[in-house]
Structure formats: C-alpha cells, structure tokens
Amino acid sequence: MSLAYAAALLVSIGGMAVLDHRHRLFFFADARRAAVVLVAGVAFLVVWDLVGVALGIFFRGQTPYMTGILLAPELPIEEIGFLTLLCYLTMNLYAAFSRWLGRREARG
C-alpha cells in the first residue's frame, strides 16, 4: 500500500486552497455556495464513474502509488480526491476568468 498518489492529491488540493484564499475565488468568496457546488460536482462525477464502470468503459489501472482501497468495484478511494481536485480547480478557474473578463469589460 502506497500513499504517494493520495498525498500528491492532498498537496494539490492544498495548493488550490492557497490560491483560493489569496484571491478569494471560490470557498473564500462564499463558503456555503462553494460547498454545495463542490459536493454536487463530485457527486455527479462519482455517479458518472459508476455508470462508466457498470458499462465496462472505466476501470482501475494498476499502479504501485495507490492505496489499493476500493469504495466500489473499480473505484479507488483516490478517485474522490481526484474528482475533488478537478471540481475545485474548475471553480477556481471559472471565478478567476469571470473576474478577469469583468475587469476587462469595465475598462473597455
């Protein structure tokens, strides 16, 4: 059992939180709304993954860097961390680009 991938995901999520805090993008702009959006996004993607697994489209790759703990067949626990990172990154980017476009429109 290795925690390397899980640790890398946690470090990356921590980096997203630092950027979020610094620029007040997502959780640090409105924590309640951000929590709802993040949980809904992760839940949607988990269901998406489970449907893909059931259809034989998705499967767990073999790697020595994962814990080996499965939440469901072909659904490693690290997938939740990855989906959280993916949603958090997306929302931070959305907030940053929305702010940038708003400032750009205000100038011109």
Secondary structure, 3 states (H helix, E strand, C coil): CCCHHHHHHHHHHHHHHHHHHHHCCCCCCCHHHHHHHHHHHHHHHHHHHHHHHHCCCCCCCCCCCCCCCEEECCEECHHHHHHHHHHHHHHHHHHHHHHHHHHHHHHC
